[in-house]
Amino acid sequence: MQNPESRFYRSHGLRLHYVDWGNDSAPPLLLIHGGRDHARSWDHLARALRPDFHVIAPDLRGHGDSDWSLGGSYSLPEYVYDLTRLPPLHGQGPITVVGHSMGGMVGLIYAGTFPEQVGRLIVLDGITVLPNAAKAPAHERTLKWIGQLEALEERAPRRYRDLAEAAAQMQAHNPRLSPELALHLASHGTKRNADGRFGWKFDPYQRVMAPHRLWPDDHVALWRRITCPTLLLFAGESFLRNAAAEGITHYFRNARAETIEGAGHWLQHDRPDEVLRLVREFLLG
């Protein structure tokens, strides 16, 4: 199979999209993309792992070809709830979960909430909250949230003349992207608007940090509940703090960390062969 089948399901009143790479008799493998990304961002990894797994890659709510949430409700537990509704996962388990960035955090919460449902877990540069992070007072969090919402109300969506211009913007954001990969990501991550120009598919409100989100002690409690072997892959040149250097594996029962040098936050795009090698060794070695 060169390309996956496109399918839809319903969760929380939303019509959500996922791609299914086939091989239904194989063990299920769930690929969870990060914020402002989409399911087809995983194509290189999905094609390589399809012979050994039944690969499923959802578009999280507010991303890709999934519905946007009315009112911009995008907490991490809501993404987890949507995963529990995914038809290919019903009656399956334990499953393998791979998540990048925000999708890594979603995978960690899923594995911590349903430890018996996850057999192996891989997180790509997805420790976005550190245990020692300070928690701001409730009124400050609420004021920040209100300010973010007001700013988005006044912000005009960015538009592009064509896919090539959108791909060029992606390369400007991540210079390591090849022109071919940037165009692939842009073709699945944008939609044509009524004026003929292209805009990103993700909901801008996905950026907003809700004041009631999970906090470091919540995440740590969930990490400690994860029972499966866990691989934490970090990017040597990420904008995130180096959680590997801060002994993050101490908070897990059975985890090891690897740092991929020469890669930024999107390490699966920057060093695809190295990421695939480490993933294969962990899952099949």
N, C-alpha and C positions, 0 to 999 in steps of 0.2 A: 504493500500500500504506500503510494507516494504522498498522498494527502489524507487527512482524517475526515471522518463523517461529522457533519455539523448537526447537533441535536439541541433540543430545548426541554426545560422542565419548569415547574412552578415552585416558588418558595416565598413565604411571607407576602403573598400577593403579587410577586414579581415574576416576570417571564425571564428566566435565566438561560444562558447559552453555555454549552460545553462541546468540546471536540473529542471524538472517540477514535483511537487509532487501531481498533480491532484486536484480534487475537484473544477472543473472549474466554478461552479455556485456560489462559495463563494467569498467574497471580496479578491482582490489580495493583497499579501504580498510579498515584495521584500527583499531578504537577500543579503547584499553586503559584501563580505569578504575583509580582509585587504591585505596588501602587502606580497608577497611571500607565499600566502595561496591559497585556492581553494574553490569551491562551496560546496564540501562534508564536509567541516569543520563545516557546520551548521546542520548536520544530526540530532543531538539530539533535537535541537530547532525546526527544520522543522517537524519532526515526531510528536512532541507534539502539534504543532499549526495547523497541517493539517486539523483536524476535523472542524476548524472554519475559515480557510483561504485557498485560492488558492496560495500555496507557490511556488515562483520562486526564484532560486538561480543561478546567472550567474557566469561563470569563466571570470573575467575581462581580457581584452587583455593582453597577455604576461603571463598568469597564467593558471594553470590547463590544460584543453584540448582545450583552445582557441589559435589562432595563436599568434605568436610573431610579434610585429610591426617592420617592416624594418627600421633600423636606430635607434631603441630604443626610439621611441617617446611615452612617458607615462606621459603626463600631466594630472592633475585631470580633467580639462574640457573635455579631450578626452574620459575618462571613462564615464563622464556624457553623452556625445554624444552617445556613444555605448548603454547606457541604453534607450535613446529615440528611439532606433531602435528595442528594444526587442519586438518580436511579441505578447506575451501574454499581454503586457501593452497597446497595441494600442486600443484606444477607451475606455480605462478603467480609472477610477478615480472618486474620489480621492483614492489613494492607500496608503497602510501602508509601510513604509520603515524602515528597521533595518540594521545598518551598524557597522562594527567593525574596529577600527584603521583607516587606510587609507580609507577603505570602509565607515567609518563613515563620513570622510571629503567629500567623494564623495556624500553621502546621503545629507549632509548639503548643498552642492553646488546645487544639484538637487532640493532640497526643496526651496532654496532661489531663484533659477532661475524660477521654475515653482510652485509657492506657491499654486496655485489652484489645482494642481495635487496630492498633498500629504495631506492625512487626519490625519495621525499620524506619528511621527518620533521618533526612538530610536537610540541613538548613544552610542556604547560600547567603552569606552576608546579611543575616536576618535577625541578629540580636540588636534590635533598635532601641531597647530599653535596658539600662544597666542596673544591677541591684542597688547601687549606692546613689542612684539619681534622686535629686531632691524633689519633693512634692510641694508645689506652690499652694498657698491658701485657696480655699474654695472661691472666694470672691474674685481673686486674681484670675483663676482659671475661667470663671464665667465671663469676666470682662474681656479676656483675650478671645474667647469663643465668639462673643457678640461682635467684636471688632473684625474678626476674620469673616464672619457672615456679611457684615456691612460692606467690607472691601470687595467681596465677590459680587455683591449686588451691583456694584458700580463698574465692575470689570468687563470689558468687551472681549468675547472669545477671540482667540487668535485664528486667523484664516490664511490659507495658502493657495496660490494659483493652481498648483498641481502637486502630484505625489513627489516629484523630484524636489520641489521646494520644501515639503514637509520632511523628506529624508535628509536634506541638507541641514535642517534645524536639529535633527537627531544627532547628526555627525558633529555639529557645533557643540552640542551638549556632551557627547562622548566621542572624542576624536579617534578612538580605537576602532570604531565601527567601520567595516568595509562598506563601500557604496552598495554592494549587492544586499548585504544584511540590513542596512539602513532602509533601503527601498522595500525589502520584504516586511520589515516591522511597520513602516509607514503605511503600506498597502492594507495591512490588517488592523492598523490602529487609528485610521482616519475614515471619515465618511464624507461624501459629497453633499453640500448644502444646496438650498434652493437657488442661491446666487451662482452656483457652479463651482464655487471654491470649496476647499477641503478644510475640515476641522477635526480635532482629536475626538475620539469616541468616548473617552473617560469623562465622567461628571466632575466639573471643577470643584464641587462641594466635597469631593472625596479628600481634599487637602485639609479640611477643617478638623481641628483637634477638639473633640467634644469634652466638656468638663467632667463627665461621668465615666471616662474611660478607665481601663484597668491600670493599676499603678505598680511600681516595682515589686512590692511585697506580694501582690497577686501573681505576677509572672513567676517569681521565684517559687511560690507554692505550687504552681502548675508544673514548672520544670522538675521539681522534686518528685512529682507523681509519675513522670515518664519512666516506664520500665524497659522500653526497647533499646537496642543499640542505636546510638545517635552520632551522626557525623556533622560537625560544625565547620563549614568552609568559610574562611574569611579572605577578603581581598587585601592584598598588601598596600594598595593605594586607594582605599575606600575613604569617603568623607565621614564615615562612621568611626567612632572611637574603637581602638583595637581591643575588643572584648577577649580575644584569645590571650593577649599579654596580661590581662587582668585576672586570669585564672577562672574563666567562666565555667569550665567543665566541673569545677568544685560543686556547682549547684545541681548537677545531674548525677543519676545513679550509674549510668553506663554511656559516657560520651567521650569522644576525642575530638581535638581541633586540628585543623590544617590551615595554613596560610598560603595562598597562591600569589606569588610575587609577580609583578608586571601586569596586574589586573586592577581595574577600578571596581566600583560597586556592582556593575553588571558583569561579574566575572564569567558567567556562562557565555557571554558574547565576546569578552576580551580574550579569554584563554579557553576556548571551547574544548579543545582536545585534552588539555590538562584536567579540566573539570570532569569530562567524560571518563577519563582514566580513573580518577579517584572515586567517582560514583560507581563505576563497574567493579572496581576492587572491593568496595564496601558492600555492594549488593550481591555480587556473584563470585567474589574471590574465596 
